[in-house]
Amino acid sequence: MKEQIFWLILGMAIVTFIPRFLPMIFLTRRVIPEKIRIGLDYIPVAVLSAIVFPTLFFNGEGTFGIQPQFLLAAIPVFAVAWKVKSLWGSVVLGMLIFWGLGFVL
């Protein structure tokens, strides 16, 4: 059993490492056009939106339903994230507000 866990962890490490390492090898010596770099700047925002919005507006069954605790935590976080533009700060603030609302609601 321990050997299976070792191979599983090693496989997960390889699968995680390769998609990050290969582009770094192939793109470090090339000049990326400015338009492509500008487009790549939007990827973190798109990924974060794809994670956050379904949680806010859909319940666990896949039907539309606003989650009040999630939405109340998200509104101030969006405002702070817009102003400060700090991903880590936004995540920490969102966790603190969500945790605090858990005591109130």
KAGI-V117292 format. One record per backbone hydrogen bond with DSSP energy under -0.5 kcal/mol. CO is the residue of the C=O (numbers start at 1). NH is the residue of the N-H. E is the energy in kcal/mol with one decimal. If there is no record, write none. Layout:
co={CO/CO}
nh={NH/NH}
e={E/E}
This chain:
co={1/2/3/4/5/6/7/8/9/10/11/12/13/14/15/17/17/18/20/21/22/23/24/27/30/33/34/35/36/37/39/40/42/43/44/45/46/47/48/49/51/52/52/53/54/56/57/59/63/66/67/68/69/70/71/72/73/74/75/76/77/78/79/80/80/81/85/86/87/88/89/90/91/92/93/94/95/96/97/98/99/100/100/101}
nh={5/6/7/8/9/10/11/12/13/14/15/16/17/18/19/20/21/22/24/25/26/27/28/30/32/37/38/39/40/41/42/43/46/47/48/49/50/51/52/53/55/55/56/57/58/67/65/62/59/68/71/72/73/74/75/76/77/78/79/80/81/82/83/84/85/85/87/90/91/92/93/94/95/96/97/98/99/100/101/102/103/103/104/105}
e={-1.9/-2.1/-2.3/-2.3/-2.7/-2.6/-2.5/-2.4/-2.3/-2.2/-2.6/-1.9/-2.3/-2.5/-0.7/-0.8/-2.4/-2.4/-0.8/-2.1/-2.4/-2.4/-1.2/-0.7/-0.6/-2.1/-2.4/-1.9/-2.4/-1.2/-1.4/-1.2/-2.2/-2.6/-2.4/-2.4/-2.2/-1.4/-2.6/-2.2/-0.6/-0.5/-1.7/-2.2/-1.5/-2.0/-2.0/-1.9/-2.3/-0.8/-2.7/-2.8/-1.4/-2.0/-2.0/-0.7/-1.1/-3.0/-1.9/-2.5/-2.9/-2.3/-1.7/-3.4/-0.6/-1.7/-0.5/-2.2/-2.4/-2.6/-2.5/-2.6/-2.2/-2.4/-2.7/-2.5/-2.4/-2.6/-2.7/-1.3/-0.7/-0.9/-1.2/-3.2}
